[in-house]
């Protein structure tokens, strides 16, 4: 989002491929932040349908939904509506992800969480190996990862591919002063940055985006005005990322769907709402580290309600509640009804609705 916003503010047309979607499926393929239309989606599906059918008859078998939408995205940005830049988000892992057929200008890996451990491995270095698969020969990697075992995996891959590696707090840096901060890189700096999205993790994300674009400027791949980069950073927004949707009481939606996300959420709440009463509504998928996630939320919540949503991998509210030791925990099957009841309570101060992004989408 930061990359896209800075480029768009400088007059470039930018395509993005992201998942999951928050409100409409079309968000996955967007142009300058605007989802493609239903009509365009139909044209794309019609265009790739014969290929999908033909592949299904081979030993490869049926394509997955994600593989099909990936092909549709490439066809849209390459044929139907060619763009100046395409920002492609990996679906899962990286090395064997369907998006990884591209040869990018740069690869960016923000941080590593213990996510999708049933597929990617149950340790940071195993997951890092899968993520490192998006690093390409002679193309730079920018990373905000901090764990040394992760950085060691990335460095090894970069060395094998003769690729440069730029790491937050080693090669590019954040300098904070009051509410503004500066990003310093080997290719120049960007000063007096203001963000609309809150949290220390968002500063790190922004720093990674700034470092990547300053590198591309240095290589004469892109021409950017720094004042427009600053405007882009301030305007950058993504739904469901510590998104305030209501004022009285304050209601925040945050798709913290793994332990690292929960740590960022708790840190941001402590930074911005330490003197407020916090009510949390939480649910998650069964394959997440729910015990540790709930332990963190127990520590910040004045009360916590465990809810459910419609999804095949969703946890049961009772199972989640069993992980909690909070003295003021509740179970509610219908999240929306429970939240609306909480809003009527005049003592309610801050409501935080968090957990799975699929749940955030439903809310």
C-alpha positions, -999 to 999 in steps of 0.1 A, spaced: 0 0 0 28 24 8 46 15 -24 14 20 -45 4 52 -28 38 69 -34 39 58 -70 3 68 -77 9 102 -61 38 107 -86 16 100 -116 22 63 -123 -4 37 -130 0 9 -105 -16 -25 -104 -18 -45 -72 -26 -81 -66 -35 -88 -30 -52 -114 -8 -75 -120 10 -101 -94 1 -118 -74 28 -151 -63 12 -152 -74 -24 -134 -102 -43 -125 -77 -70 -101 -60 -45 -76 -87 -53 -69 -71 -87 -69 -33 -83 -58 -4 -104 -44 26 -85 -61 12 -54 -95 8 -71 -109 -28 -76 -116 -38 -112 -152 -39 -122 -175 -70 -123 -175 -66 -161 -137 -67 -163 -137 -97 -140 -160 -116 -164 -138 -107 -194 -108 -120 -175 -124 -152 -164 -137 -158 -200 -101 -152 -213 -84 -177 -191 -112 -203 -190 -101 -223 -221 -66 -226 -207 -79 -237 -173 -101 -263 -189 -72 -276 -211 -48 -279 -181 -74 -299 -161 -72 -326 -188 -35 -330 -184 -15 -348 -156 -14 -314 -138 -51 -316 -129 -74 -288 -119 -59 -254 -112 -67 -239 -78 -88 -207 -74 -56 -188 -64 -37 -200 -95 -66 -189 -117 -69 -155 -102 -31 -151 -104 -32 -157 -142 -61 -133 -145 -41 -106 -127 -11 -111 -150 -34 -110 -181 -51 -78 -168 -19 -59 -160 -1 -72 -191 -27 -73 -218 -61 -57 -209 -48 -27 -190 -9 -25 -191 4 -6 -161 36 12 -152 42 -9 -122 26 -40 -108 30 -49 -71 24 -86 -66 17 -100 -31 26 -136 -25 -3 -158 -16 14 -183 7 51 -188 13 69 -178 -18 91 -204 -33 62 -225 -47 36 -198 -49 19 -193 -82 29 -156 -82 66 -165 -82 68 -170 -119 76 -133 -123 111 -117 -125 106 -85 -103 125 -53 -101 129 -60 -64 117 -84 -37 104 -72 -4 99 -94 27 84 -74 56 87 -98 86 83 -135 93 56 -150 114 49 -186 124 20 -188 99 7 -217 78 31 -240 97 12 -271 84 25 -262 49 56 -240 53 72 -256 84 71 -249 121 103 -229 126 114 -194 115 142 -207 94 120 -232 76 94 -205 68 122 -180 59 135 -206 33 101 -207 16 98 -169 17 134 -165 3 122 -183 -28 110 -149 -42 146 -136 -42 158 -135 -78 193 -134 -94 209 -100 -94 177 -84 -80 177 -68 -46 159 -79 -14 146 -54 11 136 -68 44 122 -56 78 128 -90 94 146 -90 127 152 -126 137 189 -135 131 180 -171 119 157 -155 93 183 -130 81 209 -158 78 186 -178 55 180 -146 34 217 -138 32 226 -173 21 200 -172 -7 211 -137 -18 248 -148 -19 239 -178 -41 220 -155 -65 244 -126 -65 216 -104 -51 220 -74 -28 203 -76 6 191 -45 25 180 -49 60 162 -26 84 184 -13 112 215 -25 93 214 -9 59 184 14 62 172 31 93 143 49 110 150 81 129 121 92 150 115 127 163 81 137 179 53 124 157 74 125 125 102 102 114 129 100 88 141 71 67 178 70 60 191 46 32 223 42 12 205 58 -17 193 89 1 168 98 28 132 109 32 125 133 60 95 144 80 73 114 72 38 113 86 16 82 85 -22 78 89 -18 41 98 -7 38 134 18 15 151 56 10 152 52 -19 127 37 6 102 68 28 104 88 -3 96 66 -12 67 68 24 54 106 24 58 108 -8 37 87 8 9 107 40 10 141 22 8 128 1 -21 117 32 -41 148 52 -33 169 23 -46 148 22 -79 152 60 -82 190 56 -78 189 30 -106 169 54 -128 140 29 -129 115 55 -116 114 93 -112 98 105 -80 93 138 -62 100 135 -25 72 159 -15 47 137 -34 62 106 -18 54 122 16 18 129 5 15 93 -7 27 79 26 2 100 46 -27 91 24 -19 53 24 -46 33 40 -57 -3 41 -90 -15 56 -88 -38 87 -53 -26 98 -60 -9 131 -89 8 113 -111 31 135 -147 27 122 -167 43 150 -161 72 175 -184 68 205 -175 43 216 -142 39 197 -144 8 176 -112 -6 160 -109 -34 134 -76 -51 132 -68 -82 113 -42 -95 137 -43 -131 125 -11 -145 139 11 -141 170 33 -114 155 1 -95 144 -12 -97 180 21 -84 194 18 -54 170 -18 -48 180 -11 -49 217 19 -26 213 -2 -1 193 -30 -3 219 -5 4 248 9 33 228 -24 49 220 -50 37 245 -32 29 277 -56 49 299 -87 36 283 -110 6 291 -105 -20 263 -131 -46 253 -119 -72 229 -138 -95 205 -117 -123 191 -118 -153 169 -93 -171 148 -87 -200 125 -79 -234 141 -44 -236 126 -31 -205 144 -12 -203 177 -45 -194 195 -32 -201 230 -3 -176 228 -24 -150 209 -51 -152 236 -25 -150 264 -13 -116 250 -49 -103 246 -58 -114 281 -31 -90 294 -44 -59 276 -82 -65 278 -105 -53 305 -130 -79 292 -128 -103 263 -155 -120 242 -148 -150 220 -170 -153 189 -174 -174 158 -178 -167 121 -187 -188 90 -156 -204 76 -145 -241 73 -113 -236 93 -128 -213 120 -124 -221 157 -153 -226 180 -159 -199 206 -158 -224 234 -124 -238 223 -109 -203 222 -124 -194 256 -107 -225 271 -73 -209 263 -82 -177 283 -76 -171 320 -93 -137 319 -117 -131 348 -141 -113 325 -144 -136 295 -175 -144 276 -187 -165 247 -210 -152 219 -220 -171 188 -231 -140 169 -204 -114 168 -224 -86 154 -252 -90 180 -226 -91 208 -208 -60 195 -241 -40 192 -250 -50 227 -216 -38 239 -221 -5 221 -253 1 241 -234 -2 274 -226 34 285 -195 22 303 -180 9 271 -149 29 260 -128 11 233 -140 -20 214 -113 -39 195 -125 -65 170 -96 -87 160 -84 -121 147 -88 -136 113 -89 -113 83 -119 -134 70 -137 -125 102 -128 -88 98 -142 -90 63 -175 -104 76 -177 -77 102 
